[in-house]
Amino acid sequence: MPLSHGPSGGASSAASGLTSMSNDPACRPTGSSQQSALKQGIFLHTGWRSAGTWVWSRLRALDSVTGFYEPFSNVLADLSLADVSASRPTLTSGHPPLAAPYFEEYRPFLQEGARGVAGYRKRFGTDRFSPAPDAEFPALQAYLTNLCEHTAGQGRVPVLKFCRSSGRLPWLKRAFPQAMHAAVLRNPASQFASGWLLNQQWSNPFFVAAPFRVLGLNQSEPLVRQAIEICGVSLPPAVPASDDAYAITCEHYARTAEGNNAYRAFLALWILCALRMADGVDLTIDVDRLGASRDYAAGLRAGFLAQSGLLPDFSGARDLVEETRRSAARMAGIDGRSMRAVHSAALKFLKTQGAADAAFTELIREKMVLANELTEQWR
C-alpha cells in the first residue's frame, strides 16, 4: 500500500495538531451548529491492564471509525506490512476478540519491503511527565496529525488508543484541542492484579516492569521524584544510560521484584497519571462502574454521543471488580494489608498538588477505598 504523506517531523508549533484539520474542507463538520461543535476525533488515554483495549474495541466497531491501537507502541518502529496480520490477541492477553488485527489501520503508513510506521520514532514510546513539551514533541505532534488528517480525509473519525500518553496528556490537549480527550480509570488494585497474575502464571514481567521503567526514566522530574518517595518505591539500582538499556534492566528487576515494592511502584505511576487526568479530560470512563451498572453504561454512551457524535455499545462490559475479588487467593507475594498506608499517602499527594476539583478528588478517594478492600485479601 502507498505511504501516506502528511506533515514532516518539524511541526512548527504545539498549537496546530487537529486545529489544522478544521481548515481542511474534508475534515470540517457540516450541517447544524450542534454537528459543528462535535469533536473531530478521540484520544483515548488509558493505562496497561486498565480495560482500555476493550473500550477502544467498542469504538473501533463503529462503521465511521478508524481505530489506531497504541500509536506510541515501540512495536511500530519495526512493524512491516507482513507483520500486521499476525498482530492479534493471544490466549494470555485477556483482550477481547478483534474483527481485525491490532495494527490493521497502520497499513497506509507502511511501505512494502520496509519497516516502521511513517513518522514514528522509538523515543515516543516512553511517557514523559515534564510540565513543558520536550524536544521530541514537534515530531510526535506531526506524526499524530498525519494519522488524524489521513483518516478525516477519508470521511472517517480517528480514534487513537494510548497506554503511554497520560504523562503527556496536558501537552496533547493543548496541541489537539479539536479532539475529545477521554481517560479510562480503573481502581489500582484491580489494574495491578491483572498484570501481576500474568507474571505469576505466564512469566510475563512486562506489566510489573513498566512502572519501574517509566518512573526511572522520569525520576529527574520533581513531581515524579516526589511520588516515588511518598509511595516508598525502590527503583532498580542502575543509572538509565538509554531507554532501551533501562527497559532491559527493569525487566530483569521485575522478575525477582518484591511484591510490595512492585505494587508501590505501580501506585506511584497510577497516581501521577490520575493527576494528569485531573487537569481536565473531556470524559472520564470509570471501568469499575461500567461493568456493574447499566445506567452508568447508558450515561457513558450518551456522553460519547454528545461530544463526538459516536454511539458505542458498552452493554457487554464485564464486572472487573468482582473478577478481582475472585482472584484474590492467587495474589501471592504481597501483604495487601500494608497497602492501606500507601493508598492514603498517594491520595494525600494528589490533594496537595491542587490540580483536581472536588468531584475528581472524591472519585480518586473512592478508588483508594475500593483498593483497600481488594488488597486486604492479598497475602
N, C-alpha and C positions, 0 to 999 in steps of 0.2 A: 504494500500500500504506500502511496506517496507520503512524504514527510509534510506535515503542516507547517507553514511558515508564519510565525507570529512575531511578537516583539523580540528584539535581541536581548542579550543578557545585560544591557546597560539601560534599564528603565530610568527615566530622568528624575522621577520623584515618587515618593511614597503616597502621593495623592491620586495617582492615576488609577491603576487597577481596574475594577469594574466600572469606575466612573467613565472610562473611555468607551465601555460598551454602550453607554447610554447615548453616545454620539453616533453610533452606527445604526442606520435605519433598520438593519436586520435584527438588531438587538433591542430596539426601543419598543416598550409596550405601546399598544394601540387600544382604542376603544374608550371606555368610560374612565373617569378620573380615578375610580376605585382600581381598575386594572393598572393604570399608570403608576399607582402608589405601591404596587406589588414589588417585592424584592426580585432581582434578576438572577438569582442563584442561591444556593445554600452551602454554607461552610459548616460542616458537622464536626464539632470538636469533641473528641472522646478520649478515653484512656484505655490502655491494654486491659482486656478482660472486663470491660465495662458494659458489654452487650451492645456496643456501638455498631458492630457489623450487622447485627440483626436489625437495628433501627435503620441503618443505611439500606439494607436489602429491601425494606418496605418502601422506601422512596425510589430505589432503583427499579422496582417492579412496575412503576407507573410508565405508561406509554410515552409521555412527554419528557421523561428524564434521561439524561446521560449521567451515570453514576461513576465517579472516579474513586477507586479504592486506594487509600493510603498514598496520596501524592508526594509525601516526603519519605516513603519507604526506601531503604538502601537497596532493595531488590531492583528498583527501577534503573539503577546505574548500569546494570549488566543485563537487563531484560532484552530479549530478542523476539522477533515475530514467532519463531519456532517454539519459544517458551510459553507463550500466552495460553495456549490450550490446556497446558498441564497445571496452570495456577488455579487449583480448585481446593475446596476444604478437605482436610484429611480426617481420618477417623477420630483423631485425638484433639482436633481443633475446638470442638464444641460449637462451631459455626453452623448456621442454617444451610440447608441445600440451596445452591445458587443456580439460576437458569443459565448463566453464562460464567466463564472463568473470572476470577477476581480482577484481572488486568485487561479484560477484553476491550474496554473503552480507550486504551492507550494505543491501539493498533495504528490510528492515523498519525501518531507521533513517533513511530518506529520506522526504520529503513531496512529493506531487505539486505541481508548479509552483514548487518551492523548491530551493535549492542548499545543500549541506553536510550531512554526516552528523551526526546528533544527538549533541551533547556534544563534538564535535571542535573544537579550537582550533588555529590555524596555528602557535602557539608550540610545540605538541607536536612539530613536525616537525624540530626541531634537537636533537640529542643533547646531554646535559649530563654533566659529569664532577665536579661538586662532591660532597663526601662526604655532605652532608645534602640532603634534598629541597628543591626550590625552591618559590616561591610558587605556581607553576602546578600543582604535583603533586596537590593535593586534587582539582582538576578533572580532571586526567588519570586519576587513580585511579577517580573516579566514572564517567568515560567507559568505561574498560575493564571495570569492574564491570558496567555496563549491558549491554555486549556479551556478557559471560560469563553473567550471570544470565538474560538473554533466551534464550540458547542452551540452558542447562541446564534451563530451564523447559519446553523442548520435548523433553526427554529425550535431548539430544544432547551431544557433547563439544566444547567450544570449543578450537580450535587457532589461536593467533594468531602469525603470522609477521612478525617485525620486521627492519628494516635500520637502525633509528635508536634502538635500546634499550640497546646494550651499555654505554654510559657510565652509564646509569641502572639497570643490572642489580641492584645491591645494593638500591636503593630498591624495585624491583619485587618482588624476592624477599621482602623484609620485608612489603610490602603485600599480596602474593598468595602466602602460604605454602602454600595448598592446591593450587596449580598446580605442574606439573612444569616446571622451567626447564631447557631443553636449549639447547646452544650449538653452532653449526656453525663448525668450524675448518678453514681451507684455508691451505696454505703461502702466504706473502706474495708470492712471485714469480709464482705461477700466478694468484693473485687480481688482482694489479695488471695483469698482462699482458692479462687478459681485458678490462679497461676501457681500457687504453692502445691496444689494437688497434682497439677500437670508435672511438676518437677518430681514429686514423690512417686507417681505412678509410671511415668514415661521417661524419666531422667531428662526432662526438657527444662534447663535452667534459665531460659531466656527471660521469662517474666519475673523471676527472682533477681536476675542480674540487672534488668533495665533500670530500676530506680537508683541503684548504686552508680550506674554509668551516667545517668542524667545529672544526678546530684554532684558527682565527682567532677564532671566536665563544666559545671556551673558554680563550683564552690567559691570562686573568686567574687561572685556577686554577693553583696552584703545580705540581701534578703534570703538567699539560698543558704548562706552560712548560718544565719540565724535559725532557720528551720531545722537544719542539721543538728545544731546544738540543742535546741529546745526539745527535739524528739530523741536525743541521745543516740544518734547514728554513728556507728564506727564504719568509716569508708575503707576500701582496700588500701593497704599500706604501699601505695605506689603513686608516683607523680605522673599525671596524664601527659605523656610525650606526644601522643596523637589520638584522635578519636578512635581509630581502628585498633591501635595497640591497647588503649584503655578498655575498649569493649571486650577484648580477649581476656584482659586481667580480671574484669568484673565477672565474666562468665566462669572463670576458674574459681574465683572467690565465692560465687553463688553456690557452687556445687557442695561446698562444705560450710556455708554460712550458718551461724547460729540463728535459730528460728525467730527469737525475739528481736534480734538486730535486723533481720530481713523485713520483719513487719514494721519496725520503726522507720527504716529507710523508705518503705512503701508509703507510710503515712506522711512522712515529710514531703515527698513528692506530691501526694494526693492533696494535702492542704495548700501547697503552693499553687497547684492547678486550680483549686477551688477559689483561691484568692484572685487569680486572673479572671475566672468566670464572674466573680463579684463585680468586676469592672463594668459589667453591664452587657451580657449577651441578650439577644432578642428573644430567646426562648430557652428555658431550662427543661430538659427531659429527665424526669425522675424515674429511672427504670425500676426502682423498688416498688413504686406505686403502680407502674404501668401494668405489671402482671397480676396485680391484686385488685384493681378497681376498674370496672368497665366505664364508670363515669369519668375517671381520670383519662382513660384511653380515648374516650369520645371528645373530651375537652382538649386533649393534645392534638387530635386530628383537626379540630376546629381552629386551633392556633396556627397550624401549618397552612390551612386554607386561607385564613385572614391575612397572613403575611406574605405567602408565596403563591397562592392560588392552587397549591397542590393538596391532594386529599389522600394521604397514605392510610393504609389499613393496618391498624395496630391490634386487631382483635385476637391474634394468635400469640400474644406475649405470654411467656411463662412466668410463674411466680418464683423469682430468683431468690427471694429471701427465704422462702420455705425450703428451697433446694439447699441453701447454705446450712440451715438447721439440720437437715437430714444427713449432711456430710460431716457434721461436727466430729463424730467419732474417728474419722480418718485424718483429722488435722493433727498430725504428730509433730512433736518437737517444739511446741510453742506453749508458753504459760499464758493463756489468754487472760487470766485474772490480773496479771501485772500490766495489761494494756490500758486499763482504766486511766491511770495517771498520764499515759502518753496521749490518749484521746483528749483529756482535759487540757493538757499543755498545748496541743495543736489548735484546739478551739480558742484558747486564750490568745495564741499567736495571731489567728485570723482577726479577732476582735481588736487587738492593739494596732493593727495596720490601718483601721478606719476606712477601708475601701468599700466594705459591704454594707448594704442597707439593712434595716431591721428584719425584713422578711427573709432575705438570703441568709443572714446570720442565724435566724431561727431554724431555717432548713438545715444548715450545717450542724447546729446543735442536735437536731432530731437524728441526723445521720450518726453522730457520735453516741447518742443514747442507744440507738439500734446496734451499733458496733459493740458497745459494752455488753449488750445482751447476747450477741452472737459469739463473741470471743470468750465469754465466761465458760463456755463448754469445752474450750480447747485445752489440751493437756500436753 
